[in-house]
């Protein structure tokens, strides 16, 4: 994943962090008419809207805990899949931030919507991803 975000302080221990990210998400494809199953990856443009609680540590370091909704736009690729253009998901995030602006974050995003538009062939496709990111804000 790669992206940018805006850091908006919203009180003593709270912040709001909307962003835009380019993300590879995975799904487990299950064929409706058989036991066939396979893992696939697709590229999305994500718009996460994270609300974070900041736990202050020594030397102005912070632990960040939070999450929020994610709106995703499917970027077409060479594979021939019938997927909805928009996906809705939920994001959970845990991070550690240094006062110089550097951070390390773990996050999990799970799709809440069935993105398959070919219901007679693929009955259910939901996206998910687990990520580790290193960032810098200024």
N, CA, C and O atoms as CSV, one atom per row, in Angstrom:
chain,resi,resn,atom,element,x,y,z
A,1,UNK,N,N,0.832,-1.176,0.000
A,1,UNK,CA,C,0.000,0.000,0.000
A,1,UNK,C,C,0.872,1.233,0.000
A,1,UNK,O,O,2.004,1.196,0.484
A,2,UNK,N,N,0.377,2.286,-0.519
A,2,UNK,CA,C,1.035,3.584,-0.491
A,2,UNK,C,C,-0.057,4.635,-0.390
A,2,UNK,O,O,-1.126,4.479,-0.980
A,3,UNK,N,N,0.200,5.696,0.348
A,3,UNK,CA,C,-0.844,6.705,0.470
A,3,UNK,C,C,-0.419,7.927,1.232
A,3,UNK,O,O,0.718,8.046,1.690
A,4,UNK,N,N,-1.367,8.840,1.357
A,4,UNK,CA,C,-1.172,10.062,2.133
A,4,UNK,C,C,-2.393,10.245,3.038
A,4,UNK,O,O,-3.474,9.728,2.756
A,5,UNK,N,N,-2.200,10.986,4.124
A,5,UNK,CA,C,-3.307,11.251,5.027
A,5,UNK,C,C,-3.159,12.638,5.633
A,5,UNK,O,O,-2.086,13.239,5.590
A,6,UNK,N,N,-4.243,13.130,6.191
A,6,UNK,CA,C,-4.267,14.407,6.899
A,6,UNK,C,C,-4.478,14.090,8.367
A,6,UNK,O,O,-5.331,13.277,8.723
A,7,UNK,N,N,-3.692,14.740,9.218
A,7,UNK,CA,C,-3.757,14.504,10.657
A,7,UNK,C,C,-4.465,15.701,11.298
A,7,UNK,O,O,-3.911,16.800,11.336
A,8,UNK,N,N,-5.677,15.495,11.797
A,8,UNK,CA,C,-6.468,16.567,12.395
A,8,UNK,C,C,-6.645,16.272,13.879
A,8,UNK,O,O,-7.306,15.300,14.246
A,9,UNK,N,N,-6.054,17.111,14.737
A,9,UNK,CA,C,-6.227,16.930,16.183
A,9,UNK,C,C,-7.648,17.332,16.557
A,9,UNK,O,O,-8.151,18.363,16.110
A,10,UNK,N,N,-8.280,16.516,17.373
A,10,UNK,CA,C,-9.679,16.732,17.746
A,10,UNK,C,C,-9.852,16.614,19.248
A,10,UNK,O,O,-10.773,15.940,19.710
A,11,UNK,N,N,-9.004,17.241,20.003
A,11,UNK,CA,C,-9.074,17.158,21.452
A,11,UNK,C,C,-7.764,16.688,22.036
A,11,UNK,O,O,-6.804,16.441,21.307
A,12,UNK,N,N,-7.721,16.563,23.346
A,12,UNK,CA,C,-6.488,16.219,24.047
A,12,UNK,C,C,-5.898,14.873,23.600
A,12,UNK,O,O,-4.694,14.779,23.363
A,13,UNK,N,N,-6.715,13.857,23.485
A,13,UNK,CA,C,-6.225,12.517,23.148
A,13,UNK,C,C,-6.850,11.932,21.881
A,13,UNK,O,O,-6.742,10.730,21.639
A,14,UNK,N,N,-7.488,12.749,21.091
A,14,UNK,CA,C,-8.169,12.239,19.911
A,14,UNK,C,C,-7.674,12.935,18.648
A,14,UNK,O,O,-7.261,14.094,18.676
A,15,UNK,N,N,-7.727,12.199,17.543
A,15,UNK,CA,C,-7.411,12.778,16.246
A,15,UNK,C,C,-8.248,12.097,15.177
A,15,UNK,O,O,-8.748,10.987,15.363
A,16,UNK,N,N,-8.386,12.776,14.074
A,16,UNK,CA,C,-9.103,12.268,12.921
A,16,UNK,C,C,-8.098,12.189,11.777
A,16,UNK,O,O,-7.348,13.137,11.544
A,17,UNK,N,N,-8.076,11.062,11.062
A,17,UNK,CA,C,-7.059,10.856,10.043
A,17,UNK,C,C,-7.665,10.309,8.744
A,17,UNK,O,O,-7.590,9.109,8.480
A,18,UNK,N,N,-8.261,11.186,7.939
A,18,UNK,CA,C,-8.724,10.744,6.626
A,18,UNK,C,C,-7.537,10.630,5.672
A,18,UNK,O,O,-6.533,11.321,5.841
A,19,UNK,N,N,-7.653,9.764,4.679
A,19,UNK,CA,C,-6.539,9.588,3.752
A,19,UNK,C,C,-6.981,9.040,2.414
A,19,UNK,O,O,-8.165,8.810,2.166
A,20,UNK,N,N,-5.997,8.840,1.563
A,20,UNK,CA,C,-6.189,8.199,0.265
A,20,UNK,C,C,-5.020,7.239,0.084
A,20,UNK,O,O,-3.863,7.621,0.257
A,21,UNK,N,N,-5.328,5.983,-0.267
A,21,UNK,CA,C,-4.304,4.936,-0.338
A,21,UNK,C,C,-4.522,4.051,-1.568
A,21,UNK,O,O,-5.657,3.780,-1.959
A,22,UNK,N,N,-3.442,3.619,-2.153
A,22,UNK,CA,C,-3.471,2.623,-3.211
A,22,UNK,C,C,-3.162,1.288,-2.544
A,22,UNK,O,O,-2.089,1.123,-1.964
A,23,UNK,N,N,-4.091,0.332,-2.621
A,23,UNK,CA,C,-3.997,-0.896,-1.828
A,23,UNK,C,C,-4.269,-2.123,-2.691
A,23,UNK,O,O,-5.157,-2.110,-3.543
A,24,UNK,N,N,-3.492,-3.189,-2.459
A,24,UNK,CA,C,-3.778,-4.509,-3.035
A,24,UNK,C,C,-4.541,-5.292,-1.977
A,24,UNK,O,O,-4.027,-5.542,-0.887
A,25,UNK,N,N,-5.753,-5.673,-2.302
A,25,UNK,CA,C,-6.588,-6.422,-1.370
A,25,UNK,C,C,-6.779,-7.833,-1.874
A,25,UNK,O,O,-6.702,-8.099,-3.074
A,26,UNK,N,N,-7.027,-8.724,-0.950
A,26,UNK,CA,C,-7.245,-10.119,-1.310
A,26,UNK,C,C,-8.667,-10.540,-1.046
A,26,UNK,O,O,-9.402,-9.903,-0.292
A,27,UNK,N,N,-9.031,-11.621,-1.680
A,27,UNK,CA,C,-10.338,-12.212,-1.463
A,27,UNK,C,C,-10.219,-13.709,-1.663
A,27,UNK,O,O,-9.299,-14.181,-2.331
A,28,UNK,N,N,-11.120,-14.437,-1.103
A,28,UNK,CA,C,-11.176,-15.882,-1.333
A,28,UNK,C,C,-12.396,-16.128,-2.197
A,28,UNK,O,O,-13.530,-15.941,-1.756
A,29,UNK,N,N,-12.160,-16.544,-3.422
A,29,UNK,CA,C,-13.223,-16.767,-4.393
A,29,UNK,C,C,-13.852,-18.128,-4.166
A,29,UNK,O,O,-13.156,-19.143,-4.128
A,30,UNK,N,N,-15.175,-18.149,-4.015
A,30,UNK,CA,C,-15.905,-19.396,-3.822
A,30,UNK,C,C,-16.935,-19.530,-4.932
A,30,UNK,O,O,-17.833,-18.698,-5.060
A,31,UNK,N,N,-16.800,-20.576,-5.728
A,31,UNK,CA,C,-17.736,-20.829,-6.813
A,31,UNK,C,C,-19.036,-21.369,-6.237
A,31,UNK,O,O,-19.028,-22.272,-5.401
A,32,UNK,N,N,-20.127,-20.824,-6.679
A,32,UNK,CA,C,-21.444,-21.189,-6.156
A,32,UNK,C,C,-21.817,-22.644,-6.422
A,32,UNK,O,O,-22.504,-23.265,-5.611
A,33,UNK,N,N,-21.365,-23.196,-7.561
A,33,UNK,CA,C,-21.805,-24.524,-7.977
A,33,UNK,C,C,-20.826,-25.653,-7.657
A,33,UNK,O,O,-21.060,-26.795,-8.052
A,34,UNK,N,N,-19.736,-25.356,-6.952
A,34,UNK,CA,C,-18.782,-26.426,-6.647
A,34,UNK,C,C,-18.032,-26.094,-5.366
A,34,UNK,O,O,-18.313,-25.091,-4.709
A,35,UNK,N,N,-17.082,-26.943,-5.022
A,35,UNK,CA,C,-16.256,-26.688,-3.844
A,35,UNK,C,C,-15.003,-25.906,-4.216
A,35,UNK,O,O,-14.116,-25.723,-3.381
A,36,UNK,N,N,-14.921,-25.444,-5.459
A,36,UNK,CA,C,-13.782,-24.669,-5.950
A,36,UNK,C,C,-13.584,-23.410,-5.110
A,36,UNK,O,O,-14.537,-22.700,-4.790
A,37,UNK,N,N,-12.340,-23.155,-4.765
A,37,UNK,CA,C,-11.996,-21.968,-3.981
A,37,UNK,C,C,-10.578,-21.542,-4.339
A,37,UNK,O,O,-9.697,-22.387,-4.500
A,38,UNK,N,N,-10.351,-20.229,-4.464
A,38,UNK,CA,C,-8.995,-19.743,-4.736
A,38,UNK,C,C,-8.840,-18.325,-4.193
A,38,UNK,O,O,-9.822,-17.601,-4.028
A,39,UNK,N,N,-7.610,-17.944,-3.919
A,39,UNK,CA,C,-7.311,-16.599,-3.432
A,39,UNK,C,C,-6.982,-15.696,-4.609
A,39,UNK,O,O,-6.274,-16.111,-5.527
A,40,UNK,N,N,-7.482,-14.476,-4.596
A,40,UNK,CA,C,-7.249,-13.484,-5.643
A,40,UNK,C,C,-6.864,-12.162,-5.004
A,40,UNK,O,O,-7.171,-11.907,-3.840
A,41,UNK,N,N,-6.182,-11.319,-5.787
A,41,UNK,CA,C,-5.836,-9.968,-5.329
A,41,UNK,C,C,-6.269,-8.947,-6.363
A,41,UNK,O,O,-6.156,-9.180,-7.566
A,42,UNK,N,N,-6.768,-7.812,-5.885
A,42,UNK,CA,C,-7.229,-6.730,-6.740
A,42,UNK,C,C,-6.693,-5.404,-6.196
A,42,UNK,O,O,-6.393,-5.286,-5.008
A,43,UNK,N,N,-6.579,-4.413,-7.076
A,43,UNK,CA,C,-6.072,-3.104,-6.678
A,43,UNK,C,C,-7.233,-2.142,-6.477
A,43,UNK,O,O,-8.137,-2.048,-7.308
A,44,UNK,N,N,-7.189,-1.433,-5.360
A,44,UNK,CA,C,-8.234,-0.472,-4.998
A,44,UNK,C,C,-7.622,0.866,-4.611
A,44,UNK,O,O,-6.472,0.941,-4.178
A,45,UNK,N,N,-8.404,1.909,-4.773
A,45,UNK,CA,C,-8.088,3.221,-4.239
A,45,UNK,C,C,-8.971,3.379,-3.010
A,45,UNK,O,O,-10.192,3.480,-3.127
A,46,UNK,N,N,-8.355,3.400,-1.832
A,46,UNK,CA,C,-9.091,3.450,-0.559
A,46,UNK,C,C,-9.156,4.866,-0.012
A,46,UNK,O,O,-8.228,5.660,-0.171
A,47,UNK,N,N,-10.281,5.162,0.640
A,47,UNK,CA,C,-10.477,6.424,1.334
A,47,UNK,C,C,-10.856,6.109,2.784
A,47,UNK,O,O,-12.040,6.094,3.120
A,48,UNK,N,N,-9.844,5.852,3.662
A,48,UNK,CA,C,-10.138,5.540,5.062
A,48,UNK,C,C,-10.464,6.808,5.847
A,48,UNK,O,O,-9.898,7.870,5.591
A,49,UNK,N,N,-11.368,6.687,6.790
A,49,UNK,CA,C,-11.775,7.791,7.666
A,49,UNK,C,C,-11.565,7.332,9.108
A,49,UNK,O,O,-12.521,6.964,9.791
A,50,UNK,N,N,-10.328,7.355,9.563
A,50,UNK,CA,C,-9.976,6.809,10.870
A,50,UNK,C,C,-10.111,7.835,11.994
A,50,UNK,O,O,-9.642,8.968,11.881
A,51,UNK,N,N,-10.752,7.422,13.063
A,51,UNK,CA,C,-10.786,8.181,14.317
A,51,UNK,C,C,-9.830,7.468,15.264
A,51,UNK,O,O,-9.936,6.257,15.456
A,52,UNK,N,N,-8.900,8.207,15.855
A,52,UNK,CA,C,-7.847,7.592,16.660
A,52,UNK,C,C,-7.826,8.129,18.078
A,52,UNK,O,O,-8.056,9.315,18.314
A,53,UNK,N,N,-7.549,7.241,19.016
A,53,UNK,CA,C,-7.290,7.603,20.400
A,53,UNK,C,C,-5.780,7.532,20.601
A,53,UNK,O,O,-5.145,6.538,20.248
A,54,UNK,N,N,-5.209,8.595,21.171
A,54,UNK,CA,C,-3.761,8.687,21.356
A,54,UNK,C,C,-3.391,8.449,22.817
A,54,UNK,O,O,-3.848,9.161,23.712
A,55,UNK,N,N,-2.562,7.444,23.040
A,55,UNK,CA,C,-2.062,7.158,24.383
A,55,UNK,C,C,-0.652,7.714,24.458
A,55,UNK,O,O,0.253,7.231,23.778
A,56,UNK,N,N,-0.469,8.734,25.291
A,56,UNK,CA,C,0.828,9.396,25.386
A,56,UNK,C,C,1.809,8.545,26.199
A,56,UNK,O,O,1.459,8.009,27.250
A,57,UNK,N,N,3.041,8.432,25.696
A,57,UNK,CA,C,4.106,7.674,26.342
A,57,UNK,C,C,5.227,8.640,26.725
A,57,UNK,O,O,5.079,9.855,26.592
A,58,UNK,N,N,6.330,8.102,27.196
A,58,UNK,CA,C,7.485,8.918,27.557
A,58,UNK,C,C,8.051,9.619,26.328
A,58,UNK,O,O,7.924,9.120,25.210
A,59,UNK,N,N,8.672,10.772,26.535
A,59,UNK,CA,C,9.350,11.533,25.482
A,59,UNK,C,C,8.446,11.891,24.309
A,59,UNK,O,O,8.893,11.894,23.162
A,60,UNK,N,N,7.171,12.195,24.586
A,60,UNK,CA,C,6.186,12.626,23.592
A,60,UNK,C,C,5.864,11.587,22.512
A,60,UNK,O,O,5.325,11.938,21.462
A,61,UNK,N,N,6.180,10.346,22.753
A,61,UNK,CA,C,5.804,9.278,21.829
A,61,UNK,C,C,4.345,8.925,22.087
A,61,UNK,O,O,3.814,9.204,23.162
A,62,UNK,N,N,3.689,8.303,21.088
A,62,UNK,CA,C,2.269,7.977,21.216
A,62,UNK,C,C,1.978,6.581,20.687
A,62,UNK,O,O,2.610,6.099,19.747
A,63,UNK,N,N,1.012,5.958,21.315
A,63,UNK,CA,C,0.406,4.740,20.781
A,63,UNK,C,C,-0.956,5.176,20.237
A,63,UNK,O,O,-1.717,5.854,20.927
A,64,UNK,N,N,-1.254,4.787,19.011
A,64,UNK,CA,C,-2.509,5.158,18.362
A,64,UNK,C,C,-3.395,3.925,18.224
A,64,UNK,O,O,-2.942,2.879,17.759
A,65,UNK,N,N,-4.651,4.050,18.626
A,65,UNK,CA,C,-5.613,2.954,18.538
A,65,UNK,C,C,-6.897,3.520,17.940
A,65,UNK,O,O,-7.377,4.567,18.375
A,66,UNK,N,N,-7.445,2.838,16.956
A,66,UNK,CA,C,-8.700,3.328,16.401
A,66,UNK,C,C,-9.099,2.618,15.140
A,66,UNK,O,O,-8.677,1.493,14.873
A,67,UNK,N,N,-9.914,3.287,14.376
A,67,UNK,CA,C,-10.395,2.733,13.125
A,67,UNK,C,C,-11.543,3.545,12.596
A,67,UNK,O,O,-11.833,4.643,13.072
A,68,UNK,N,N,-12.188,2.986,11.607
A,68,UNK,CA,C,-13.320,3.673,11.009
A,68,UNK,C,C,-13.716,3.053,9.690
A,68,UNK,O,O,-13.193,2.010,9.298
A,69,UNK,N,N,-14.639,3.699,9.010
A,69,UNK,CA,C,-15.095,3.174,7.719
A,69,UNK,C,C,-14.067,3.424,6.615
A,69,UNK,O,O,-13.244,4.335,6.702
A,70,UNK,N,N,-14.136,2.591,5.579
A,70,UNK,CA,C,-13.283,2.728,4.398
A,70,UNK,C,C,-14.162,2.611,3.163
A,70,UNK,O,O,-14.919,1.651,3.015
A,71,UNK,N,N,-14.057,3.580,2.292
A,71,UNK,CA,C,-14.733,3.525,1.003
A,71,UNK,C,C,-13.658,3.202,-0.027
A,71,UNK,O,O,-12.627,3.873,-0.075
A,72,UNK,N,N,-13.886,2.185,-0.850
A,72,UNK,CA,C,-12.881,1.721,-1.809
A,72,UNK,C,C,-13.428,1.786,-3.224
A,72,UNK,O,O,-14.592,1.470,-3.475
A,73,UNK,N,N,-12.565,2.201,-4.144
A,73,UNK,CA,C,-12.911,2.237,-5.555
A,73,UNK,C,C,-12.044,1.223,-6.287
A,73,UNK,O,O,-10.817,1.299,-6.223
A,74,UNK,N,N,-12.659,0.284,-6.974
A,74,UNK,CA,C,-11.956,-0.773,-7.693
A,74,UNK,C,C,-11.298,-0.209,-8.937
A,74,UNK,O,O,-11.958,0.419,-9.765
A,75,UNK,N,N,-9.982,-0.433,-9.072
A,75,UNK,CA,C,-9.250,-0.040,-10.266
A,75,UNK,C,C,-9.175,-1.244,-11.187
A,75,UNK,O,O,-8.621,-2.278,-10.815
A,76,UNK,N,N,-9.711,-1.123,-12.348
A,76,UNK,CA,C,-9.748,-2.236,-13.304
A,76,UNK,C,C,-8.339,-2.705,-13.630
A,76,UNK,O,O,-7.400,-1.912,-13.699
A,77,UNK,N,N,-8.214,-4.007,-13.827
A,77,UNK,CA,C,-6.924,-4.569,-14.239
A,77,UNK,C,C,-7.159,-5.538,-15.391
A,77,UNK,O,O,-8.250,-5.572,-15.960
A,78,UNK,N,N,-6.155,-6.316,-15.735
A,78,UNK,CA,C,-6.237,-7.198,-16.896
A,78,UNK,C,C,-7.109,-8.429,-16.668
A,78,UNK,O,O,-7.513,-9.085,-17.628
A,79,UNK,N,N,-7.399,-8.746,-15.423
A,79,UNK,CA,C,-8.196,-9.926,-15.138
A,79,UNK,C,C,-9.662,-9.658,-15.474
A,79,UNK,O,O,-10.144,-8.535,-15.326
A,80,UNK,N,N,-10.347,-10.668,-15.914
A,80,UNK,CA,C,-11.734,-10.537,-16.322
A,80,UNK,C,C,-12.649,-10.948,-15.168
A,80,UNK,O,O,-13.090,-12.095,-15.089
A,81,UNK,N,N,-12.923,-10.007,-14.284
A,81,UNK,CA,C,-13.805,-10.265,-13.141
A,81,UNK,C,C,-14.938,-9.267,-13.148
A,81,UNK,O,O,-14.753,-8.103,-13.501
A,82,UNK,N,N,-16.098,-9.723,-12.761
A,82,UNK,CA,C,-17.257,-8.849,-12.656
A,82,UNK,C,C,-17.384,-8.408,-11.209
A,82,UNK,O,O,-18.000,-9.088,-10.388
A,83,UNK,N,N,-16.786,-7.249,-10.906
A,83,UNK,CA,C,-16.791,-6.727,-9.546
A,83,UNK,C,C,-17.449,-5.358,-9.504
A,83,UNK,O,O,-17.365,-4.583,-10.458
A,84,UNK,N,N,-18.097,-5.075,-8.397
A,84,UNK,CA,C,-18.679,-3.759,-8.188
A,84,UNK,C,C,-17.554,-2.713,-8.108
A,84,UNK,O,O,-16.468,-2.996,-7.601
A,85,UNK,N,N,-17.821,-1.538,-8.602
A,85,UNK,CA,C,-16.813,-0.469,-8.579
A,85,UNK,C,C,-16.533,0.053,-7.177
A,85,UNK,O,O,-15.419,0.495,-6.895
A,86,UNK,N,N,-17.527,0.007,-6.294
A,86,UNK,CA,C,-17.401,0.569,-4.944
A,86,UNK,C,C,-17.510,-0.551,-3.917
A,86,UNK,O,O,-18.365,-1.430,-4.020
A,87,UNK,N,N,-16.621,-0.499,-2.921
A,87,UNK,CA,C,-16.659,-1.432,-1.801
A,87,UNK,C,C,-16.696,-0.608,-0.521
A,87,UNK,O,O,-16.125,0.481,-0.465
A,88,UNK,N,N,-17.348,-1.111,0.478
A,88,UNK,CA,C,-17.426,-0.479,1.797
A,88,UNK,C,C,-16.808,-1.441,2.802
A,88,UNK,O,O,-17.105,-2.636,2.790
A,89,UNK,N,N,-15.954,-0.921,3.667
A,89,UNK,CA,C,-15.309,-1.780,4.647
A,89,UNK,C,C,-15.137,-1.087,5.990
A,89,UNK,O,O,-15.508,0.073,6.169
A,90,UNK,N,N,-14.565,-1.831,6.924
A,90,UNK,CA,C,-14.255,-1.316,8.254
A,90,UNK,C,C,-12.769,-1.542,8.506
A,90,UNK,O,O,-12.233,-2.608,8.202
A,91,UNK,N,N,-12.113,-0.536,9.059
A,91,UNK,CA,C,-10.673,-0.571,9.303
A,91,UNK,C,C,-10.397,-0.506,10.807
A,91,UNK,O,O,-11.053,0.241,11.534
A,92,UNK,N,N,-9.436,-1.283,11.259
A,92,UNK,CA,C,-8.952,-1.242,12.635
A,92,UNK,C,C,-7.455,-0.973,12.563
A,92,UNK,O,O,-6.755,-1.589,11.759
A,93,UNK,N,N,-6.956,-0.059,13.394
A,93,UNK,CA,C,-5.562,0.344,13.310
A,93,UNK,C,C,-4.910,0.429,14.688
A,93,UNK,O,O,-5.541,0.833,15.665
A,94,UNK,N,N,-3.633,0.041,14.747
A,94,UNK,CA,C,-2.792,0.177,15.928
A,94,UNK,C,C,-1.465,0.742,15.448
A,94,UNK,O,O,-0.856,0.199,14.525
A,95,UNK,N,N,-1.012,1.827,16.066
A,95,UNK,CA,C,0.217,2.454,15.600
A,95,UNK,C,C,1.086,2.964,16.731
A,95,UNK,O,O,0.649,3.085,17.876
A,96,UNK,N,N,2.324,3.259,16.383
A,96,UNK,CA,C,3.287,3.850,17.315
A,96,UNK,C,C,3.924,5.029,16.587
A,96,UNK,O,O,4.374,4.902,15.449
A,97,UNK,N,N,3.955,6.178,17.263
A,97,UNK,CA,C,4.413,7.400,16.615
A,97,UNK,C,C,5.477,8.100,17.449
A,97,UNK,O,O,5.340,8.240,18.664
A,98,UNK,N,N,6.534,8.537,16.781
A,98,UNK,CA,C,7.605,9.299,17.414
A,98,UNK,C,C,7.344,10.787,17.225
A,98,UNK,O,O,6.657,11.161,16.274
A,99,UNK,N,N,7.869,11.653,18.096
A,99,UNK,CA,C,7.613,13.087,17.993
A,99,UNK,C,C,8.161,13.727,16.714
A,99,UNK,O,O,7.718,14.816,16.348
A,100,UNK,N,N,9.100,13.093,16.032
A,100,UNK,CA,C,9.638,13.649,14.790
A,100,UNK,C,C,8.689,13.435,13.607
A,100,UNK,O,O,8.949,13.942,12.516
A,101,UNK,N,N,7.581,12.683,13.807
A,101,UNK,CA,C,6.600,12.454,12.754
A,101,UNK,C,C,6.646,11.074,12.143
A,101,UNK,O,O,5.795,10.745,11.316
A,102,UNK,N,N,7.601,10.261,12.517
A,102,UNK,CA,C,7.686,8.898,11.992
A,102,UNK,C,C,6.697,7.996,12.725
A,102,UNK,O,O,6.419,8.194,13.908
A,103,UNK,N,N,6.170,7.006,12.010
A,103,UNK,CA,C,5.221,6.086,12.633
A,103,UNK,C,C,5.305,4.707,12.003
A,103,UNK,O,O,5.747,4.538,10.866
A,104,UNK,N,N,4.864,3.725,12.783
A,104,UNK,CA,C,4.709,2.351,12.325
A,104,UNK,C,C,3.272,1.968,12.665
A,104,UNK,O,O,2.819,2.183,13.789
A,105,UNK,N,N,2.554,1.397,11.692
A,105,UNK,CA,C,1.139,1.088,11.884
A,105,UNK,C,C,0.803,-0.321,11.420
A,105,UNK,O,O,1.319,-0.803,10.412
A,106,UNK,N,N,-0.062,-0.959,12.169
A,106,UNK,CA,C,-0.676,-2.220,11.765
A,106,UNK,C,C,-2.148,-1.925,11.513
A,106,UNK,O,O,-2.791,-1.236,12.305
A,107,UNK,N,N,-2.680,-2.444,10.414
A,107,UNK,CA,C,-4.111,-2.271,10.224
A,107,UNK,C,C,-4.715,-3.453,9.487
A,107,UNK,O,O,-4.059,-4.153,8.716
A,108,UNK,N,N,-5.985,-3.637,9.761
A,108,UNK,CA,C,-6.763,-4.677,9.109
A,108,UNK,C,C,-8.028,-4.024,8.563
A,108,UNK,O,O,-8.723,-3.301,9.278
A,109,UNK,N,N,-8.317,-4.281,7.306
A,109,UNK,CA,C,-9.549,-3.793,6.694
A,109,UNK,C,C,-10.327,-4.990,6.164
A,109,UNK,O,O,-9.799,-5.809,5.412
A,110,UNK,N,N,-11.558,-5.074,6.558
A,110,UNK,CA,C,-12.442,-6.140,6.081
A,110,UNK,C,C,-13.602,-5.549,5.310
A,110,UNK,O,O,-14.253,-4.611,5.770
A,111,UNK,N,N,-13.858,-6.101,4.135
A,111,UNK,CA,C,-14.978,-5.637,3.328
A,111,UNK,C,C,-16.308,-6.052,3.938
A,111,UNK,O,O,-16.445,-7.170,4.436
A,112,UNK,N,N,-17.276,-5.165,3.901
A,112,UNK,CA,C,-18.604,-5.451,4.440
A,112,UNK,C,C,-19.606,-5.780,3.339
A,112,UNK,O,O,-20.727,-6.210,3.613
A,113,UNK,N,N,-19.193,-5.576,2.100
A,113,UNK,CA,C,-20.092,-5.712,0.951
A,113,UNK,C,C,-19.638,-6.857,0.047
A,113,UNK,O,O,-18.441,-7.058,-0.155
A,114,UNK,N,N,-20.579,-7.587,-0.483
A,114,UNK,CA,C,-20.293,-8.591,-1.499
A,114,UNK,C,C,-20.045,-7.838,-2.806
A,114,UNK,O,O,-20.963,-7.218,-3.343
A,115,UNK,N,N,-18.810,-7.885,-3.324
A,115,UNK,CA,C,-18.460,-7.112,-4.520
A,115,UNK,C,C,-18.667,-7.888,-5.822
A,115,UNK,O,O,-18.435,-7.344,-6.902
A,116,UNK,N,N,-19.092,-9.128,-5.739
A,116,UNK,CA,C,-19.352,-9.910,-6.952
A,116,UNK,C,C,-20.622,-9.417,-7.624
A,116,UNK,O,O,-21.669,-9.306,-6.985
A,117,UNK,N,N,-20.529,-9.121,-8.918
A,117,UNK,CA,C,-21.725,-8.755,-9.680
A,117,UNK,C,C,-22.193,-9.920,-10.546
A,117,UNK,O,O,-23.226,-9.820,-11.208
A,118,UNK,N,N,-21.450,-11.013,-10.549
A,118,UNK,CA,C,-21.821,-12.225,-11.296
A,118,UNK,C,C,-22.322,-13.262,-10.296
A,118,UNK,O,O,-21.670,-14.283,-10.078
A,119,UNK,N,N,-23.465,-13.006,-9.697
A,119,UNK,CA,C,-23.985,-13.828,-8.603
A,119,UNK,C,C,-24.275,-15.276,-9.025
A,119,UNK,O,O,-24.243,-16.179,-8.189
A,120,UNK,N,N,-24.556,-15.500,-10.316
A,120,UNK,CA,C,-24.835,-16.868,-10.758
A,120,UNK,C,C,-23.560,-17.705,-10.850
A,120,UNK,O,O,-23.633,-18.934,-10.847
A,121,UNK,N,N,-22.387,-17.060,-10.931
A,121,UNK,CA,C,-21.114,-17.790,-11.014
A,121,UNK,C,C,-20.328,-17.692,-9.705
A,121,UNK,O,O,-19.952,-18.710,-9.125
A,122,UNK,N,N,-20.085,-16.477,-9.246
A,122,UNK,CA,C,-19.375,-16.249,-7.976
A,122,UNK,C,C,-20.379,-15.669,-6.999
A,122,UNK,O,O,-20.745,-14.498,-7.104
A,123,UNK,N,N,-20.819,-16.462,-6.071
A,123,UNK,CA,C,-21.880,-16.018,-5.177
A,123,UNK,C,C,-21.409,-14.996,-4.153
A,123,UNK,O,O,-22.189,-14.151,-3.713
A,124,UNK,N,N,-20.122,-15.069,-3.766
A,124,UNK,CA,C,-19.690,-14.192,-2.683
A,124,UNK,C,C,-18.214,-13.829,-2.829
A,124,UNK,O,O,-17.357,-14.712,-2.880
A,125,UNK,N,N,-17.922,-12.546,-2.895
A,125,UNK,CA,C,-16.549,-12.030,-2.885
A,125,UNK,C,C,-16.493,-10.845,-1.927
A,125,UNK,O,O,-17.140,-9.822,-2.151
A,126,UNK,N,N,-15.724,-10.990,-0.871
A,126,UNK,CA,C,-15.501,-9.890,0.064
A,126,UNK,C,C,-14.002,-9.681,0.188
A,126,UNK,O,O,-13.243,-10.638,0.344
A,127,UNK,N,N,-13.581,-8.428,0.119
A,127,UNK,CA,C,-12.163,-8.079,0.180
A,127,UNK,C,C,-11.680,-7.934,1.614
A,127,UNK,O,O,-12.455,-7.640,2.523
A,128,UNK,N,N,-10.386,-8.147,1.794
A,128,UNK,CA,C,-9.753,-7.920,3.086
A,128,UNK,C,C,-8.266,-7.693,2.875
A,128,UNK,O,O,-7.695,-8.121,1.872
A,129,UNK,N,N,-7.648,-7.015,3.831
A,129,UNK,CA,C,-6.185,-6.954,3.826
A,129,UNK,C,C,-5.666,-6.634,5.220
A,129,UNK,O,O,-6.315,-5.957,6.017
A,130,UNK,N,N,-4.495,-7.138,5.473
A,130,UNK,CA,C,-3.766,-6.874,6.700
A,130,UNK,C,C,-2.492,-6.157,6.270
A,130,UNK,O,O,-1.787,-6.630,5.379
A,131,UNK,N,N,-2.192,-5.021,6.893
A,131,UNK,CA,C,-1.039,-4.247,6.444
A,131,UNK,C,C,-0.141,-3.775,7.570
A,131,UNK,O,O,-0.587,-3.531,8.691
A,132,UNK,N,N,1.117,-3.654,7.246
A,132,UNK,CA,C,2.132,-3.051,8.104
A,132,UNK,C,C,2.696,-1.895,7.294
A,132,UNK,O,O,3.195,-2.092,6.186
A,133,UNK,N,N,2.616,-0.692,7.846
A,133,UNK,CA,C,3.103,0.467,7.109
A,133,UNK,C,C,4.052,1.285,7.965
A,133,UNK,O,O,3.950,1.325,9.192
A,134,UNK,N,N,4.962,1.925,7.288
A,134,UNK,CA,C,5.893,2.861,7.910
A,134,UNK,C,C,5.611,4.201,7.265
A,134,UNK,O,O,5.516,4.299,6.042
A,135,UNK,N,N,5.479,5.230,8.079
A,135,UNK,CA,C,5.122,6.525,7.518
A,135,UNK,C,C,5.827,7.679,8.168
A,135,UNK,O,O,6.515,7.534,9.179
A,136,UNK,N,N,5.641,8.827,7.565
A,136,UNK,CA,C,6.185,10.084,8.095
A,136,UNK,C,C,5.179,11.186,7.800
A,136,UNK,O,O,4.734,11.341,6.663
A,137,UNK,N,N,4.829,11.937,8.808
A,137,UNK,CA,C,3.932,13.067,8.601
A,137,UNK,C,C,4.665,14.358,8.931
A,137,UNK,O,O,5.533,14.401,9.804
A,138,UNK,N,N,4.299,15.388,8.224
A,138,UNK,CA,C,4.914,16.712,8.455
A,138,UNK,C,C,3.914,17.809,8.258
A,138,UNK,O,O,4.249,18.984,8.408
